[in-house]
Amino acid sequence: MTTIIGVSLENRIEASVEFQRILTDYGCDIRTRLGLHPSKDNACSNKGIILLEVINNAEELKSELAKHWEVQTMVFD
């Protein structure tokens, strides 16, 4: 089973250290990580969305991330 977790970061620069710590803790469970943030005129937005493809412990990771950020999931068989 594969789960896609989407995390909305409103202050991605400030949140990056805590977010990376959590991802490191679950590193073996994450198959793919994709970060999206709007940018224009050589400037990045401080808002972003991170998509995670999770193969194990998805509910545990979702719960941990949801303590800090808005989270949505999709599950595929």
HTML snippet that shows the backbone in 3Dmol.js (N, CA, C, O; Angstrom):
<script src="https://3Dmol.org/build/3Dmol-min.js"></script>
<div id="view" style="width:600px;height:400px;position:relative"></div>
<script>
const pdb = `
ATOM      1  N   MET A   1       0.850  -1.175   0.000  1.00  0.00           N
ATOM      2  CA  MET A   1       0.000   0.000   0.000  1.00  0.00           C
ATOM      3  C   MET A   1       0.896   1.238   0.000  1.00  0.00           C
ATOM      4  O   MET A   1       1.909   1.285   0.698  1.00  0.00           O
ATOM      5  N   THR A   2       0.513   2.226  -0.782  1.00  0.00           N
ATOM      6  CA  THR A   2       1.239   3.489  -0.849  1.00  0.00           C
ATOM      7  C   THR A   2       0.316   4.618  -0.420  1.00  0.00           C
ATOM      8  O   THR A   2      -0.857   4.654  -0.792  1.00  0.00           O
ATOM      9  N   THR A   3       0.856   5.529   0.361  1.00  0.00           N
ATOM     10  CA  THR A   3       0.109   6.696   0.807  1.00  0.00           C
ATOM     11  C   THR A   3       0.834   7.944   0.335  1.00  0.00           C
ATOM     12  O   THR A   3       2.055   8.046   0.458  1.00  0.00           O
ATOM     13  N   ILE A   4       0.081   8.890  -0.203  1.00  0.00           N
ATOM     14  CA  ILE A   4       0.622  10.200  -0.550  1.00  0.00           C
ATOM     15  C   ILE A   4       0.169  11.174   0.533  1.00  0.00           C
ATOM     16  O   ILE A   4      -1.026  11.321   0.788  1.00  0.00           O
ATOM     17  N   ILE A   5       1.125  11.828   1.160  1.00  0.00           N
ATOM     18  CA  ILE A   5       0.835  12.836   2.179  1.00  0.00           C
ATOM     19  C   ILE A   5       1.212  14.192   1.604  1.00  0.00           C
ATOM     20  O   ILE A   5       2.335  14.384   1.137  1.00  0.00           O
ATOM     21  N   GLY A   6       0.283  15.120   1.637  1.00  0.00           N
ATOM     22  CA  GLY A   6       0.536  16.496   1.232  1.00  0.00           C
ATOM     23  C   GLY A   6       0.576  17.383   2.456  1.00  0.00           C
ATOM     24  O   GLY A   6      -0.332  17.352   3.286  1.00  0.00           O
ATOM     25  N   VAL A   7       1.632  18.175   2.568  1.00  0.00           N
ATOM     26  CA  VAL A   7       1.807  19.054   3.726  1.00  0.00           C
ATOM     27  C   VAL A   7       1.890  20.490   3.225  1.00  0.00           C
ATOM     28  O   VAL A   7       2.700  20.805   2.353  1.00  0.00           O
ATOM     29  N   SER A   8       1.055  21.352   3.777  1.00  0.00           N
ATOM     30  CA  SER A   8       1.058  22.766   3.431  1.00  0.00           C
ATOM     31  C   SER A   8       1.905  23.518   4.450  1.00  0.00           C
ATOM     32  O   SER A   8       1.605  23.515   5.644  1.00  0.00           O
ATOM     33  N   LEU A   9       2.970  24.164   3.968  1.00  0.00           N
ATOM     34  CA  LEU A   9       3.837  24.948   4.847  1.00  0.00           C
ATOM     35  C   LEU A   9       3.617  26.427   4.563  1.00  0.00           C
ATOM     36  O   LEU A   9       3.883  26.893   3.455  1.00  0.00           O
ATOM     37  N   GLU A  10       3.136  27.161   5.547  1.00  0.00           N
ATOM     38  CA  GLU A  10       2.909  28.599   5.391  1.00  0.00           C
ATOM     39  C   GLU A  10       4.198  29.387   5.597  1.00  0.00           C
ATOM     40  O   GLU A  10       4.370  30.450   4.999  1.00  0.00           O
ATOM     41  N   ASN A  11       5.079  28.903   6.407  1.00  0.00           N
ATOM     42  CA  ASN A  11       6.360  29.547   6.685  1.00  0.00           C
ATOM     43  C   ASN A  11       7.459  28.532   6.436  1.00  0.00           C
ATOM     44  O   ASN A  11       8.128  28.094   7.372  1.00  0.00           O
ATOM     45  N   ARG A  12       7.651  28.154   5.176  1.00  0.00           N
ATOM     46  CA  ARG A  12       8.533  27.037   4.869  1.00  0.00           C
ATOM     47  C   ARG A  12       9.977  27.277   5.287  1.00  0.00           C
ATOM     48  O   ARG A  12      10.661  26.327   5.668  1.00  0.00           O
ATOM     49  N   ILE A  13      10.458  28.502   5.230  1.00  0.00           N
ATOM     50  CA  ILE A  13      11.833  28.771   5.638  1.00  0.00           C
ATOM     51  C   ILE A  13      11.993  28.543   7.139  1.00  0.00           C
ATOM     52  O   ILE A  13      12.952  27.903   7.570  1.00  0.00           O
ATOM     53  N   GLU A  14      11.069  29.056   7.930  1.00  0.00           N
ATOM     54  CA  GLU A  14      11.128  28.888   9.379  1.00  0.00           C
ATOM     55  C   GLU A  14      10.850  27.452   9.809  1.00  0.00           C
ATOM     56  O   GLU A  14      11.381  26.988  10.818  1.00  0.00           O
ATOM     57  N   ALA A  15      10.017  26.750   9.043  1.00  0.00           N
ATOM     58  CA  ALA A  15       9.623  25.385   9.406  1.00  0.00           C
ATOM     59  C   ALA A  15      10.617  24.330   8.938  1.00  0.00           C
ATOM     60  O   ALA A  15      10.512  23.168   9.330  1.00  0.00           O
ATOM     61  N   SER A  16      11.565  24.712   8.119  1.00  0.00           N
ATOM     62  CA  SER A  16      12.413  23.717   7.452  1.00  0.00           C
ATOM     63  C   SER A  16      13.208  22.831   8.403  1.00  0.00           C
ATOM     64  O   SER A  16      13.365  21.641   8.131  1.00  0.00           O
ATOM     65  N   VAL A  17      13.707  23.363   9.492  1.00  0.00           N
ATOM     66  CA  VAL A  17      14.520  22.559  10.411  1.00  0.00           C
ATOM     67  C   VAL A  17      13.665  21.481  11.073  1.00  0.00           C
ATOM     68  O   VAL A  17      14.051  20.312  11.090  1.00  0.00           O
ATOM     69  N   GLU A  18      12.521  21.854  11.613  1.00  0.00           N
ATOM     70  CA  GLU A  18      11.638  20.871  12.266  1.00  0.00           C
ATOM     71  C   GLU A  18      11.089  19.881  11.243  1.00  0.00           C
ATOM     72  O   GLU A  18      11.006  18.684  11.517  1.00  0.00           O
ATOM     73  N   PHE A  19      10.717  20.375  10.076  1.00  0.00           N
ATOM     74  CA  PHE A  19      10.184  19.500   9.043  1.00  0.00           C
ATOM     75  C   PHE A  19      11.227  18.470   8.625  1.00  0.00           C
ATOM     76  O   PHE A  19      10.916  17.285   8.508  1.00  0.00           O
ATOM     77  N   GLN A  20      12.449  18.909   8.401  1.00  0.00           N
ATOM     78  CA  GLN A  20      13.521  17.990   7.997  1.00  0.00           C
ATOM     79  C   GLN A  20      13.823  16.971   9.093  1.00  0.00           C
ATOM     80  O   GLN A  20      14.123  15.815   8.794  1.00  0.00           O
ATOM     81  N   ARG A  21      13.745  17.390  10.369  1.00  0.00           N
ATOM     82  CA  ARG A  21      13.979  16.455  11.479  1.00  0.00           C
ATOM     83  C   ARG A  21      12.961  15.319  11.439  1.00  0.00           C
ATOM     84  O   ARG A  21      13.318  14.154  11.612  1.00  0.00           O
ATOM     85  N   ILE A  22      11.698  15.660  11.212  1.00  0.00           N
ATOM     86  CA  ILE A  22      10.653  14.639  11.154  1.00  0.00           C
ATOM     87  C   ILE A  22      10.882  13.730   9.950  1.00  0.00           C
ATOM     88  O   ILE A  22      10.773  12.510  10.075  1.00  0.00           O
ATOM     89  N   LEU A  23      11.196  14.301   8.787  1.00  0.00           N
ATOM     90  CA  LEU A  23      11.435  13.478   7.607  1.00  0.00           C
ATOM     91  C   LEU A  23      12.636  12.558   7.803  1.00  0.00           C
ATOM     92  O   LEU A  23      12.624  11.423   7.327  1.00  0.00           O
ATOM     93  N   THR A  24      13.649  13.020   8.482  1.00  0.00           N
ATOM     94  CA  THR A  24      14.813  12.176   8.765  1.00  0.00           C
ATOM     95  C   THR A  24      14.421  11.003   9.647  1.00  0.00           C
ATOM     96  O   THR A  24      14.883   9.882   9.433  1.00  0.00           O
ATOM     97  N   ASP A  25      13.569  11.252  10.643  1.00  0.00           N
ATOM     98  CA  ASP A  25      13.106  10.175  11.533  1.00  0.00           C
ATOM     99  C   ASP A  25      12.367   9.083  10.762  1.00  0.00           C
ATOM    100  O   ASP A  25      12.426   7.913  11.140  1.00  0.00           O
ATOM    101  N   TYR A  26      11.676   9.453   9.686  1.00  0.00           N
ATOM    102  CA  TYR A  26      10.884   8.510   8.891  1.00  0.00           C
ATOM    103  C   TYR A  26      11.502   8.252   7.519  1.00  0.00           C
ATOM    104  O   TYR A  26      10.816   7.798   6.602  1.00  0.00           O
ATOM    105  N   GLY A  27      12.770   8.537   7.380  1.00  0.00           N
ATOM    106  CA  GLY A  27      13.441   8.465   6.083  1.00  0.00           C
ATOM    107  C   GLY A  27      13.309   7.139   5.365  1.00  0.00           C
ATOM    108  O   GLY A  27      13.173   7.121   4.141  1.00  0.00           O
ATOM    109  N   CYS A  28      13.345   6.028   6.082  1.00  0.00           N
ATOM    110  CA  CYS A  28      13.244   4.715   5.439  1.00  0.00           C
ATOM    111  C   CYS A  28      11.820   4.408   4.964  1.00  0.00           C
ATOM    112  O   CYS A  28      11.614   3.488   4.172  1.00  0.00           O
ATOM    113  N   ASP A  29      10.848   5.170   5.443  1.00  0.00           N
ATOM    114  CA  ASP A  29       9.449   4.957   5.070  1.00  0.00           C
ATOM    115  C   ASP A  29       9.013   5.832   3.903  1.00  0.00           C
ATOM    116  O   ASP A  29       7.936   5.625   3.343  1.00  0.00           O
ATOM    117  N   ILE A  30       9.834   6.802   3.534  1.00  0.00           N
ATOM    118  CA  ILE A  30       9.497   7.759   2.477  1.00  0.00           C
ATOM    119  C   ILE A  30      10.223   7.360   1.197  1.00  0.00           C
ATOM    120  O   ILE A  30      11.453   7.323   1.155  1.00  0.00           O
ATOM    121  N   ARG A  31       9.456   7.063   0.162  1.00  0.00           N
ATOM    122  CA  ARG A  31      10.032   6.686  -1.128  1.00  0.00           C
ATOM    123  C   ARG A  31      10.350   7.930  -1.969  1.00  0.00           C
ATOM    124  O   ARG A  31      11.409   8.007  -2.592  1.00  0.00           O
ATOM    125  N   THR A  32       9.432   8.898  -1.983  1.00  0.00           N
ATOM    126  CA  THR A  32       9.602  10.093  -2.812  1.00  0.00           C
ATOM    127  C   THR A  32       9.199  11.321  -2.023  1.00  0.00           C
ATOM    128  O   THR A  32       8.247  11.294  -1.243  1.00  0.00           O
ATOM    129  N   ARG A  33       9.946  12.410  -2.241  1.00  0.00           N
ATOM    130  CA  ARG A  33       9.629  13.698  -1.612  1.00  0.00           C
ATOM    131  C   ARG A  33       9.726  14.760  -2.701  1.00  0.00           C
ATOM    132  O   ARG A  33      10.732  14.848  -3.406  1.00  0.00           O
ATOM    133  N   LEU A  34       8.671  15.568  -2.833  1.00  0.00           N
ATOM    134  CA  LEU A  34       8.640  16.617  -3.842  1.00  0.00           C
ATOM    135  C   LEU A  34       8.173  17.911  -3.192  1.00  0.00           C
ATOM    136  O   LEU A  34       7.100  17.958  -2.591  1.00  0.00           O
ATOM    137  N   GLY A  35       8.974  18.953  -3.311  1.00  0.00           N
ATOM    138  CA  GLY A  35       8.616  20.255  -2.752  1.00  0.00           C
ATOM    139  C   GLY A  35       8.221  21.222  -3.847  1.00  0.00           C
ATOM    140  O   GLY A  35       8.920  21.346  -4.853  1.00  0.00           O
ATOM    141  N   LEU A  36       7.109  21.904  -3.659  1.00  0.00           N
ATOM    142  CA  LEU A  36       6.601  22.872  -4.628  1.00  0.00           C
ATOM    143  C   LEU A  36       6.396  24.212  -3.937  1.00  0.00           C
ATOM    144  O   LEU A  36       5.765  24.280  -2.882  1.00  0.00           O
ATOM    145  N   HIS A  37       6.921  25.264  -4.521  1.00  0.00           N
ATOM    146  CA  HIS A  37       6.654  26.603  -4.006  1.00  0.00           C
ATOM    147  C   HIS A  37       6.685  27.588  -5.163  1.00  0.00           C
ATOM    148  O   HIS A  37       7.503  27.464  -6.075  1.00  0.00           O
ATOM    149  N   PRO A  38       5.783  28.572  -5.120  1.00  0.00           N
ATOM    150  CA  PRO A  38       5.743  29.554  -6.196  1.00  0.00           C
ATOM    151  C   PRO A  38       6.974  30.457  -6.148  1.00  0.00           C
ATOM    152  O   PRO A  38       7.466  30.803  -5.074  1.00  0.00           O
ATOM    153  N   SER A  39       7.452  30.826  -7.311  1.00  0.00           N
ATOM    154  CA  SER A  39       8.556  31.786  -7.371  1.00  0.00           C
ATOM    155  C   SER A  39       8.386  32.654  -8.616  1.00  0.00           C
ATOM    156  O   SER A  39       7.806  32.230  -9.616  1.00  0.00           O
ATOM    157  N   LYS A  40       8.894  33.850  -8.533  1.00  0.00           N
ATOM    158  CA  LYS A  40       8.877  34.752  -9.678  1.00  0.00           C
ATOM    159  C   LYS A  40       9.958  35.801  -9.473  1.00  0.00           C
ATOM    160  O   LYS A  40      10.322  36.122  -8.342  1.00  0.00           O
ATOM    161  N   ASP A  41      10.452  36.317 -10.550  1.00  0.00           N
ATOM    162  CA  ASP A  41      11.469  37.372 -10.510  1.00  0.00           C
ATOM    163  C   ASP A  41      12.628  37.022  -9.566  1.00  0.00           C
ATOM    164  O   ASP A  41      13.089  37.864  -8.795  1.00  0.00           O
ATOM    165  N   ASN A  42      13.088  35.769  -9.641  1.00  0.00           N
ATOM    166  CA  ASN A  42      14.224  35.296  -8.840  1.00  0.00           C
ATOM    167  C   ASN A  42      13.990  35.361  -7.339  1.00  0.00           C
ATOM    168  O   ASN A  42      14.950  35.464  -6.575  1.00  0.00           O
ATOM    169  N   ALA A  43      12.740  35.302  -6.899  1.00  0.00           N
ATOM    170  CA  ALA A  43      12.410  35.311  -5.477  1.00  0.00           C
ATOM    171  C   ALA A  43      11.479  34.144  -5.174  1.00  0.00           C
ATOM    172  O   ALA A  43      10.507  33.917  -5.894  1.00  0.00           O
ATOM    173  N   CYS A  44      11.772  33.418  -4.125  1.00  0.00           N
ATOM    174  CA  CYS A  44      10.939  32.281  -3.725  1.00  0.00           C
ATOM    175  C   CYS A  44       9.903  32.720  -2.703  1.00  0.00           C
ATOM    176  O   CYS A  44      10.159  33.586  -1.867  1.00  0.00           O
ATOM    177  N   SER A  45       8.740  32.113  -2.786  1.00  0.00           N
ATOM    178  CA  SER A  45       7.694  32.341  -1.798  1.00  0.00           C
ATOM    179  C   SER A  45       8.023  31.582  -0.523  1.00  0.00           C
ATOM    180  O   SER A  45       8.699  30.554  -0.564  1.00  0.00           O
ATOM    181  N   ASN A  46       7.551  32.082   0.599  1.00  0.00           N
ATOM    182  CA  ASN A  46       7.745  31.403   1.870  1.00  0.00           C
ATOM    183  C   ASN A  46       6.661  30.356   2.110  1.00  0.00           C
ATOM    184  O   ASN A  46       6.677  29.679   3.138  1.00  0.00           O
ATOM    185  N   LYS A  47       5.722  30.215   1.179  1.00  0.00           N
ATOM    186  CA  LYS A  47       4.685  29.192   1.264  1.00  0.00           C
ATOM    187  C   LYS A  47       5.060  28.050   0.338  1.00  0.00           C
ATOM    188  O   LYS A  47       5.701  28.256  -0.693  1.00  0.00           O
ATOM    189  N   GLY A  48       4.658  26.845   0.713  1.00  0.00           N
ATOM    190  CA  GLY A  48       4.943  25.720  -0.151  1.00  0.00           C
ATOM    191  C   GLY A  48       4.120  24.505   0.194  1.00  0.00           C
ATOM    192  O   GLY A  48       3.453  24.456   1.228  1.00  0.00           O
ATOM    193  N   ILE A  49       4.176  23.523  -0.689  1.00  0.00           N
ATOM    194  CA  ILE A  49       3.513  22.237  -0.483  1.00  0.00           C
ATOM    195  C   ILE A  49       4.568  21.157  -0.667  1.00  0.00           C
ATOM    196  O   ILE A  49       5.346  21.189  -1.621  1.00  0.00           O
ATOM    197  N   ILE A  50       4.587  20.211   0.245  1.00  0.00           N
ATOM    198  CA  ILE A  50       5.479  19.065   0.144  1.00  0.00           C
ATOM    199  C   ILE A  50       4.618  17.831  -0.064  1.00  0.00           C
ATOM    200  O   ILE A  50       3.672  17.602   0.689  1.00  0.00           O
ATOM    201  N   LEU A  51       4.935  17.032  -1.080  1.00  0.00           N
ATOM    202  CA  LEU A  51       4.253  15.763  -1.331  1.00  0.00           C
ATOM    203  C   LEU A  51       5.214  14.634  -0.965  1.00  0.00           C
ATOM    204  O   LEU A  51       6.368  14.620  -1.395  1.00  0.00           O
ATOM    205  N   LEU A  52       4.725  13.694  -0.170  1.00  0.00           N
ATOM    206  CA  LEU A  52       5.521  12.557   0.269  1.00  0.00           C
ATOM    207  C   LEU A  52       4.846  11.266  -0.171  1.00  0.00           C
ATOM    208  O   LEU A  52       3.655  11.074   0.075  1.00  0.00           O
ATOM    209  N   GLU A  53       5.587  10.386  -0.816  1.00  0.00           N
ATOM    210  CA  GLU A  53       5.109   9.034  -1.124  1.00  0.00           C
ATOM    211  C   GLU A  53       5.639   8.142  -0.014  1.00  0.00           C
ATOM    212  O   GLU A  53       6.846   7.938   0.110  1.00  0.00           O
ATOM    213  N   VAL A  54       4.728   7.613   0.790  1.00  0.00           N
ATOM    214  CA  VAL A  54       5.102   6.863   1.994  1.00  0.00           C
ATOM    215  C   VAL A  54       4.706   5.400   1.827  1.00  0.00           C
ATOM    216  O   VAL A  54       3.581   5.098   1.430  1.00  0.00           O
ATOM    217  N   ILE A  55       5.641   4.485   2.135  1.00  0.00           N
ATOM    218  CA  ILE A  55       5.370   3.061   1.950  1.00  0.00           C
ATOM    219  C   ILE A  55       5.159   2.319   3.262  1.00  0.00           C
ATOM    220  O   ILE A  55       4.606   1.219   3.258  1.00  0.00           O
ATOM    221  N   ASN A  56       5.581   2.888   4.378  1.00  0.00           N
ATOM    222  CA  ASN A  56       5.386   2.271   5.700  1.00  0.00           C
ATOM    223  C   ASN A  56       5.120   3.366   6.727  1.00  0.00           C
ATOM    224  O   ASN A  56       5.534   4.511   6.546  1.00  0.00           O
ATOM    225  N   ASN A  57       4.428   3.009   7.803  1.00  0.00           N
ATOM    226  CA  ASN A  57       4.182   3.923   8.923  1.00  0.00           C
ATOM    227  C   ASN A  57       3.530   5.242   8.519  1.00  0.00           C
ATOM    228  O   ASN A  57       3.803   6.280   9.122  1.00  0.00           O
ATOM    229  N   ALA A  58       2.680   5.208   7.510  1.00  0.00           N
ATOM    230  CA  ALA A  58       2.067   6.429   6.996  1.00  0.00           C
ATOM    231  C   ALA A  58       1.187   7.122   8.038  1.00  0.00           C
ATOM    232  O   ALA A  58       1.240   8.345   8.165  1.00  0.00           O
ATOM    233  N   GLU A  59       0.397   6.382   8.767  1.00  0.00           N
ATOM    234  CA  GLU A  59      -0.486   7.002   9.759  1.00  0.00           C
ATOM    235  C   GLU A  59       0.320   7.664  10.870  1.00  0.00           C
ATOM    236  O   GLU A  59      -0.035   8.741  11.347  1.00  0.00           O
ATOM    237  N   GLU A  60       1.392   7.022  11.274  1.00  0.00           N
ATOM    238  CA  GLU A  60       2.262   7.585  12.313  1.00  0.00           C
ATOM    239  C   GLU A  60       2.921   8.883  11.822  1.00  0.00           C
ATOM    240  O   GLU A  60       2.957   9.877  12.547  1.00  0.00           O
ATOM    241  N   LEU A  61       3.433   8.865  10.604  1.00  0.00           N
ATOM    242  CA  LEU A  61       4.059  10.058  10.036  1.00  0.00           C
ATOM    243  C   LEU A  61       3.025  11.165   9.853  1.00  0.00           C
ATOM    244  O   LEU A  61       3.293  12.321  10.178  1.00  0.00           O
ATOM    245  N   LYS A  62       1.857  10.824   9.340  1.00  0.00           N
ATOM    246  CA  LYS A  62       0.790  11.812   9.166  1.00  0.00           C
ATOM    247  C   LYS A  62       0.441  12.462  10.500  1.00  0.00           C
ATOM    248  O   LYS A  62       0.288  13.681  10.577  1.00  0.00           O
ATOM    249  N   SER A  63       0.316  11.666  11.533  1.00  0.00           N
ATOM    250  CA  SER A  63      -0.012  12.177  12.861  1.00  0.00           C
ATOM    251  C   SER A  63       1.069  13.132  13.367  1.00  0.00           C
ATOM    252  O   SER A  63       0.761  14.182  13.929  1.00  0.00           O
ATOM    253  N   GLU A  64       2.315  12.770  13.169  1.00  0.00           N
ATOM    254  CA  GLU A  64       3.425  13.623  13.607  1.00  0.00           C
ATOM    255  C   GLU A  64       3.439  14.955  12.850  1.00  0.00           C
ATOM    256  O   GLU A  64       3.613  16.014  13.453  1.00  0.00           O
ATOM    257  N   LEU A  65       3.257  14.899  11.544  1.00  0.00           N
ATOM    258  CA  LEU A  65       3.236  16.123  10.736  1.00  0.00           C
ATOM    259  C   LEU A  65       2.037  17.004  11.066  1.00  0.00           C
ATOM    260  O   LEU A  65       2.148  18.230  11.079  1.00  0.00           O
ATOM    261  N   ALA A  66       0.887  16.379  11.334  1.00  0.00           N
ATOM    262  CA  ALA A  66      -0.343  17.122  11.620  1.00  0.00           C
ATOM    263  C   ALA A  66      -0.274  17.897  12.936  1.00  0.00           C
ATOM    264  O   ALA A  66      -1.092  18.788  13.164  1.00  0.00           O
ATOM    265  N   LYS A  67       0.670  17.580  13.791  1.00  0.00           N
ATOM    266  CA  LYS A  67       0.867  18.354  15.027  1.00  0.00           C
ATOM    267  C   LYS A  67       1.346  19.766  14.710  1.00  0.00           C
ATOM    268  O   LYS A  67       1.182  20.673  15.526  1.00  0.00           O
ATOM    269  N   HIS A  68       1.936  19.961  13.533  1.00  0.00           N
ATOM    270  CA  HIS A  68       2.560  21.226  13.197  1.00  0.00           C
ATOM    271  C   HIS A  68       1.954  21.921  11.975  1.00  0.00           C
ATOM    272  O   HIS A  68       1.935  23.149  11.901  1.00  0.00           O
ATOM    273  N   TRP A  69       1.457  21.123  11.014  1.00  0.00           N
ATOM    274  CA  TRP A  69       1.039  21.682   9.734  1.00  0.00           C
ATOM    275  C   TRP A  69      -0.254  21.038   9.251  1.00  0.00           C
ATOM    276  O   TRP A  69      -0.666  19.989   9.746  1.00  0.00           O
ATOM    277  N   GLU A  70      -0.889  21.690   8.269  1.00  0.00           N
ATOM    278  CA  GLU A  70      -2.080  21.141   7.613  1.00  0.00           C
ATOM    279  C   GLU A  70      -1.644  19.973   6.713  1.00  0.00           C
ATOM    280  O   GLU A  70      -0.719  20.100   5.910  1.00  0.00           O
ATOM    281  N   VAL A  71      -2.330  18.838   6.867  1.00  0.00           N
ATOM    282  CA  VAL A  71      -1.943  17.615   6.175  1.00  0.00           C
ATOM    283  C   VAL A  71      -3.154  16.986   5.501  1.00  0.00           C
ATOM    284  O   VAL A  71      -4.249  16.987   6.063  1.00  0.00           O
ATOM    285  N   GLN A  72      -2.963  16.449   4.296  1.00  0.00           N
ATOM    286  CA  GLN A  72      -3.992  15.677   3.606  1.00  0.00           C
ATOM    287  C   GLN A  72      -3.348  14.408   3.060  1.00  0.00           C
ATOM    288  O   GLN A  72      -2.157  14.393   2.748  1.00  0.00           O
ATOM    289  N   THR A  73      -4.138  13.346   2.946  1.00  0.00           N
ATOM    290  CA  THR A  73      -3.577  12.083   2.453  1.00  0.00           C
ATOM    291  C   THR A  73      -4.468  11.443   1.392  1.00  0.00           C
ATOM    292  O   THR A  73      -5.668  11.702   1.307  1.00  0.00           O
ATOM    293  N   MET A  74      -3.826  10.594   0.587  1.00  0.00           N
ATOM    294  CA  MET A  74      -4.503   9.725  -0.367  1.00  0.00           C
ATOM    295  C   MET A  74      -3.823   8.369  -0.249  1.00  0.00           C
ATOM    296  O   MET A  74      -2.597   8.292  -0.162  1.00  0.00           O
ATOM    297  N   VAL A  75      -4.616   7.296  -0.246  1.00  0.00           N
ATOM    298  CA  VAL A  75      -4.085   5.948  -0.111  1.00  0.00           C
ATOM    299  C   VAL A  75      -4.369   5.159  -1.401  1.00  0.00           C
ATOM    300  O   VAL A  75      -5.476   5.194  -1.939  1.00  0.00           O
ATOM    301  N   PHE A  76      -3.343   4.452  -1.874  1.00  0.00           N
ATOM    302  CA  PHE A  76      -3.451   3.618  -3.079  1.00  0.00           C
ATOM    303  C   PHE A  76      -3.091   2.184  -2.734  1.00  0.00           C
ATOM    304  O   PHE A  76      -2.136   1.938  -1.997  1.00  0.00           O
ATOM    305  N   ASP A  77      -3.853   1.238  -3.266  1.00  0.00           N
ATOM    306  CA  ASP A  77      -3.542  -0.176  -3.035  1.00  0.00           C
ATOM    307  C   ASP A  77      -2.441  -0.633  -3.941  1.00  0.00           C
ATOM    308  O   ASP A  77      -2.043  -1.797  -3.891  1.00  0.00           O
TER     309      ASP A  77
END
`;
const viewer = $3Dmol.createViewer("view");
viewer.addModel(pdb, "pdb");
viewer.setStyle({}, {cartoon: {color: "spectrum"}});
viewer.zoomTo();
viewer.render();
</script>
